[in-house]
């Protein structure tokens, strides 16, 4: 057959020699994981921490000072005299079935004050160790 590859502790796939696509091996549990990257104004820090605790999301990486600007309406967050505010960002890898709940919470935070800003992006996790 093809190569066996690991993507998380319970996911194994093999490459089909005919089309080089990864397909699940028969009889194995496929645990699809997603990375959720959240960028937010530091003013939302306590709310974001609360959501992580509320949803029992323990594993994440947090960047405290992130520069940036929203793609359409966001003001720059540069930590300078002209643009003094700063963003923060975090990334967590969670099971696919928990993503919508997290995104709903992020949306509710954004609706509190859209000018402050919070955005979330979701990526597929194809391999981990």
Order of alpha helices (4+ residues) and beta strands (2+ residues): beta-beta-beta-beta-alpha-beta-beta-alpha-beta
